[in-house]
């Protein structure tokens, strides 16, 4: 695909007269047209037509983790996104039937964005992506942005199917940046920001260390040497063999 760039030159001569010259240059330009559809009769391609744009699945992530969101809360959970892009993605998701907006009464008195049932159905996809990333990718760079509400959600992904007890359990995560809670009941996990009254297990340490321990990439002994504090019955957790 080619586009055109127009360059205007203003030349001054020795007689102090200015001469304007406009140059038209043909250059390759992949951004001159925005392709909105793969136009493929494939359910994967059709799904990506709706949720494949950059930031779209992360907006869904925020609504899954935080629940109904104000625009400002969502923007806070999406560091680096431009306001124009966020507005465009929200409008597109609304047109696709994945989210809807509600004007909440006082004391909130603000527009809240909600997931529809169709939007909520994307949660297993986020869980699968999160598990794949946690198990197969390296840790983020030290200067990567982080938000405390991401930690309990990531931890809940790792704990699905790894709780040895059939009883309801509460696991508290404590970091220097805030705390999160994972509630386990009936084989499912729910995550939230905050503290629990009487947790069955409390893990205290840096977010990356907690994730490495829960993923089985660090043994309990190795994690404790790096500063992880464990209070409660850690035997309620079952892990794959640690990588080291």
Secondary structure as GFF3:
##gff-version 3
##sequence-region A 1 244
A	DSSP	beta_strand	2	12	.	.	.	ID=ss1
A	DSSP	beta_strand	18	28	.	.	.	ID=ss2
A	DSSP	alpha_helix	43	51	.	.	.	ID=ss3
A	DSSP	alpha_helix	56	66	.	.	.	ID=ss4
A	DSSP	alpha_helix	71	76	.	.	.	ID=ss5
A	DSSP	alpha_helix	83	95	.	.	.	ID=ss6
A	DSSP	beta_strand	99	103	.	.	.	ID=ss7
A	DSSP	beta_strand	111	115	.	.	.	ID=ss8
A	DSSP	alpha_helix	117	120	.	.	.	ID=ss9
A	DSSP	alpha_helix	123	136	.	.	.	ID=ss10
A	DSSP	alpha_helix	148	159	.	.	.	ID=ss11
A	DSSP	beta_strand	169	175	.	.	.	ID=ss12
A	DSSP	beta_strand	178	185	.	.	.	ID=ss13
A	DSSP	beta_strand	188	193	.	.	.	ID=ss14
A	DSSP	beta_strand	201	204	.	.	.	ID=ss15
A	DSSP	alpha_helix	207	215	.	.	.	ID=ss16
A	DSSP	alpha_helix	220	225	.	.	.	ID=ss17
A	DSSP	beta_strand	229	232	.	.	.	ID=ss18
A	DSSP	three_ten_helix	234	236	.	.	.	ID=ss19
###
